[in-house]
Amino acid sequence: PTDADDEVRRLFPNDAPVSFMGRDLPDHGELWSQPWQVVTATHERVSLRYTCRTVPADVEKTITLRDGTVDISYRVRNLDVKELLFLLKLHPAIAVRPGDQLLLPGGTVEPVDLQFSRILTSPGPFRWPTATDSEGRSVDLSRVPPGGTAREFVYVRDLPEGWCGVRDGQTGRQLRIQFPLGVFPYCWLFMTYGGWRGHFVVVLEPCTNIPKDLMEAARLGTCARLELG
């Protein structure tokens, strides 16, 4: 990870800062920047709890080490008297090198913001991993290019399976994240190859919502929801 924030960041109840349903929600939400209460802890398992201030909800997170994997589960409880609309997104920033490969089972790709894009030049949509630039040339989004000023941020929908990952181009080793599609139907990819603050990372972002604006996702019906309790 590029910094301690990204090492532990989980976005909730929003991504982009927004005034929503009478609440001012900060950039990247609340969970990542606040201390959690340790409920139980052993050598293999820790359970944490946090009660939110920006929305009426509490969140429990359990991390378990098991057979070479890390299992992370979340439980979000709505404490309000009405429906809670929110975003929940994972946000690990993975250091990558030229020749590494991004792994997805497929899906439909579209850029988040073409003004930010340095790889894609049209809104698509594209079928993962192949896109086309403005000159009609094929671009393989799964391959990490040499360093420079490249950067890209995309949404991926229509995932046939719930997983994403990165493969080391030198060793062949993989880091893979598996997630339930019923909870996380989308995966966002933030890719910066020297083109944003000098970082060379890929952020793998399984997410409940699309797009990043919570108000727009609520309008489109692509926002996570919880009834009271």
ABEGO torsion letter per residue (X at the ends): XABAAAAABBBOABBBBBBBGGBBBBBGEAAAABBBBBABBBAABBBBBBBBAABBBBBBBBBBBBGGBBBBBBBBBBABABBBBBBBBBABBBBBBBGBBBBBAEEBBBBABAAABAABABAOBBBOABBBBAAGBBBBAABBBBBEABBBBBBBBGBABBBBBBBBAAAGBBBBBBBBAAABABBBBBBBBGABGGBBBBBBBBBABOBABAAAAAAAGABBBBBBX
